[in-house]
């Protein structure tokens, strides 16, 4: 097993909220203050997370993504927040978030500029780590734009990891390292896990079914190399919800997914042990989306203490069967229907296929968690299950 980053953090996949997919780089607070990346946005989100059950469901991080900075560093070379959009500064914002029982995440970049063109951390790794620690930051998302070369990219990710640890503050370290490596070379996940708490593997998740499909396809294609490395202290991030950021970012509660597709994202992010970072407007979210995102049984699968990432075990035409080993010799099972037309269809499989024949031997009870809770009763090892699944939907089971 690969050694995990030695900071004692992320024993289960981190959970929280991130501004990027929904709010992007909106900086015009005069025209649209409610959608502007500003102190006001993060204060309001923290209020909602504390008051409406998100914190209690496990979503503990309120994360600032790109575009929070002033265009230049201050006279002492330190990063600074945009003074108009963050008039109280990040330290005061962190104090407020902490007062709500939540944690604050922030964003920087390994290169000399962020992806949106704000000051990056190149040649300032120690200073920036000390700055973030002095502000009370609890998570750093470290992007990989404008790094110059793969050597500088790797050096920067390692140096920031060491710099964060030197501060003495517990700061979860979220890396984009393998995403920027993959076009050129196979990432060394054993090495990456020694420096990062979770790492981005694939493109930004978008509020669309095609984006969700592409992430699932990529994950299944590469599962032999990525599943075995995931575990307590270090996790694959389909994308940081920057729906669920592999760190998959959760875009549930936005506009581009049908109900069945939202169920699929929630179920599959749980199966994949992905960090659960929502990117939506929690101030205006439907009761249905809130029920799905706060579903305690599904979150329990994502946060399972065994720490095993799930994987696809079979594909039959337009159906896929995924499983995830859980603590206590239990299994989570997802039946995904990739049809995009027609009505619900049945998929039948033998329980003997689960867990290499060990998941239901000699018998097990089966509970359905999504799209609705239902007790299926007790089955034997040689039983078959017939599951009806809507197009683009998923049925999530637990044995």
BELWO-V89614 format. One record per residue. N is the residue number from 1. PHI is phi as a letter, one per 40 degrees, with the letter a starting at -180 (999 if undefined). Layout:
# BELWO-V89614
n:N phi:PHI
n:N phi:PHI
This chain:
# BELWO-V89614
n:1 phi:999
n:2 phi:c
n:3 phi:c
n:4 phi:c
n:5 phi:d
n:6 phi:c
n:7 phi:b
n:8 phi:g
n:9 phi:b
n:10 phi:f
n:11 phi:c
n:12 phi:b
n:13 phi:d
n:14 phi:c
n:15 phi:b
n:16 phi:i
n:17 phi:b
n:18 phi:b
n:19 phi:c
n:20 phi:c
n:21 phi:c
n:22 phi:c
n:23 phi:b
n:24 phi:f
n:25 phi:b
n:26 phi:c
n:27 phi:b
n:28 phi:c
n:29 phi:c
n:30 phi:c
n:31 phi:c
n:32 phi:a
n:33 phi:c
n:34 phi:c
n:35 phi:b
n:36 phi:c
n:37 phi:c
n:38 phi:a
n:39 phi:d
n:40 phi:d
n:41 phi:d
n:42 phi:c
n:43 phi:c
n:44 phi:c
n:45 phi:c
n:46 phi:c
n:47 phi:d
n:48 phi:c
n:49 phi:c
n:50 phi:c
n:51 phi:c
n:52 phi:b
n:53 phi:g
n:54 phi:c
n:55 phi:c
n:56 phi:c
n:57 phi:c
n:58 phi:h
n:59 phi:c
n:60 phi:b
n:61 phi:c
n:62 phi:b
n:63 phi:b
n:64 phi:c
n:65 phi:b
n:66 phi:c
n:67 phi:g
n:68 phi:c
n:69 phi:c
n:70 phi:c
n:71 phi:c
n:72 phi:b
n:73 phi:c
n:74 phi:c
n:75 phi:c
n:76 phi:c
n:77 phi:g
n:78 phi:c
n:79 phi:c
n:80 phi:a
n:81 phi:c
n:82 phi:d
n:83 phi:c
n:84 phi:c
n:85 phi:c
n:86 phi:b
n:87 phi:c
n:88 phi:c
n:89 phi:g
n:90 phi:c
n:91 phi:d
n:92 phi:c
n:93 phi:c
n:94 phi:c
n:95 phi:d
n:96 phi:c
n:97 phi:c
n:98 phi:c
n:99 phi:c
n:100 phi:c
n:101 phi:g
n:102 phi:b
n:103 phi:b
n:104 phi:b
n:105 phi:b
n:106 phi:b
n:107 phi:b
n:108 phi:a
n:109 phi:b
n:110 phi:c
n:111 phi:c
n:112 phi:c
n:113 phi:a
n:114 phi:c
n:115 phi:c
n:116 phi:c
n:117 phi:g
n:118 phi:c
n:119 phi:c
n:120 phi:c
n:121 phi:c
n:122 phi:d
n:123 phi:g
n:124 phi:b
n:125 phi:c
n:126 phi:c
n:127 phi:c
n:128 phi:c
n:129 phi:c
n:130 phi:c
n:131 phi:c
n:132 phi:c
n:133 phi:c
n:134 phi:c
n:135 phi:c
n:136 phi:g
n:137 phi:c
n:138 phi:b
n:139 phi:a
n:140 phi:b
n:141 phi:c
n:142 phi:b
n:143 phi:c
n:144 phi:b
n:145 phi:c
n:146 phi:f
n:147 phi:c
n:148 phi:g
n:149 phi:a
n:150 phi:c
n:151 phi:c
n:152 phi:c
n:153 phi:d
n:154 phi:c
n:155 phi:c
n:156 phi:c
n:157 phi:c
n:158 phi:c
n:159 phi:c
n:160 phi:c
n:161 phi:d
n:162 phi:c
n:163 phi:c
n:164 phi:c
n:165 phi:c
n:166 phi:c
n:167 phi:c
n:168 phi:g
n:169 phi:c
n:170 phi:c
n:171 phi:b
n:172 phi:c
n:173 phi:b
n:174 phi:b
n:175 phi:b
n:176 phi:b
n:177 phi:d
n:178 phi:c
n:179 phi:d
n:180 phi:c
n:181 phi:c
n:182 phi:d
n:183 phi:c
n:184 phi:b
n:185 phi:a
n:186 phi:c
n:187 phi:c
n:188 phi:c
n:189 phi:c
n:190 phi:c
n:191 phi:c
n:192 phi:c
n:193 phi:c
n:194 phi:c
n:195 phi:b
n:196 phi:b
n:197 phi:c
n:198 phi:a
n:199 phi:a
n:200 phi:c
n:201 phi:b
n:202 phi:a
n:203 phi:d
n:204 phi:d
n:205 phi:c
n:206 phi:b
n:207 phi:c
n:208 phi:a
n:209 phi:c
n:210 phi:c
n:211 phi:c
n:212 phi:c
n:213 phi:d
n:214 phi:c
n:215 phi:c
n:216 phi:c
n:217 phi:c
n:218 phi:c
n:219 phi:c
n:220 phi:c
n:221 phi:c
n:222 phi:b
n:223 phi:c
n:224 phi:c
n:225 phi:c
n:226 phi:b
n:227 phi:c
n:228 phi:c
n:229 phi:c
n:230 phi:c
n:231 phi:i
n:232 phi:d
n:233 phi:g
n:234 phi:a
n:235 phi:b
n:236 phi:c
n:237 phi:b
n:238 phi:d
n:239 phi:a
n:240 phi:c
n:241 phi:e
n:242 phi:999
n:243 phi:999
n:244 phi:c
n:245 phi:d
n:246 phi:999
n:247 phi:c
n:248 phi:c
n:249 phi:c
n:250 phi:c
n:251 phi:c
n:252 phi:d
n:253 phi:g
n:254 phi:b
n:255 phi:b
n:256 phi:c
n:257 phi:b
n:258 phi:c
n:259 phi:c
n:260 phi:c
n:261 phi:c
n:262 phi:c
n:263 phi:c
n:264 phi:c
n:265 phi:c
n:266 phi:c
n:267 phi:c
n:268 phi:c
n:269 phi:c
n:270 phi:c
n:271 phi:c
n:272 phi:c
n:273 phi:f
n:274 phi:c
n:275 phi:d
n:276 phi:b
n:277 phi:b
n:278 phi:c
n:279 phi:b
n:280 phi:a
n:281 phi:b
n:282 phi:c
n:283 phi:c
n:284 phi:a
n:285 phi:b
n:286 phi:c
n:287 phi:d
n:288 phi:c
n:289 phi:c
n:290 phi:c
n:291 phi:d
n:292 phi:c
n:293 phi:c
n:294 phi:b
n:295 phi:c
n:296 phi:c
n:297 phi:c
n:298 phi:c
n:299 phi:c
n:300 phi:c
n:301 phi:c
n:302 phi:d
n:303 phi:c
n:304 phi:d
n:305 phi:c
n:306 phi:c
n:307 phi:g
n:308 phi:c
n:309 phi:c
n:310 phi:c
n:311 phi:a
n:312 phi:c
n:313 phi:b
n:314 phi:a
n:315 phi:b
n:316 phi:b
n:317 phi:f
n:318 phi:b
n:319 phi:b
n:320 phi:b
n:321 phi:b
n:322 phi:b
n:323 phi:b
n:324 phi:b
n:325 phi:c
n:326 phi:b
n:327 phi:d
n:328 phi:g
n:329 phi:g
n:330 phi:c
n:331 phi:b
n:332 phi:c
n:333 phi:b
n:334 phi:b
n:335 phi:b
n:336 phi:b
n:337 phi:b
n:338 phi:c
n:339 phi:d
n:340 phi:b
n:341 phi:b
n:342 phi:g
n:343 phi:b
n:344 phi:d
n:345 phi:b
n:346 phi:c
n:347 phi:b
n:348 phi:b
n:349 phi:a
n:350 phi:c
n:351 phi:c
n:352 phi:c
n:353 phi:c
n:354 phi:c
n:355 phi:f
n:356 phi:f
n:357 phi:g
n:358 phi:b
n:359 phi:c
n:360 phi:b
n:361 phi:b
n:362 phi:c
n:363 phi:a
n:364 phi:a
n:365 phi:c
n:366 phi:b
n:367 phi:b
n:368 phi:c
n:369 phi:b
n:370 phi:b
n:371 phi:c
n:372 phi:a
n:373 phi:c
n:374 phi:a
n:375 phi:c
n:376 phi:c
n:377 phi:g
n:378 phi:b
n:379 phi:b
n:380 phi:c
n:381 phi:d
n:382 phi:c
n:383 phi:c
n:384 phi:b
n:385 phi:b
n:386 phi:b
n:387 phi:b
n:388 phi:c
n:389 phi:b
n:390 phi:c
n:391 phi:d
n:392 phi:g
n:393 phi:b
n:394 phi:a
n:395 phi:b
n:396 phi:b
n:397 phi:b
n:398 phi:b
n:399 phi:b
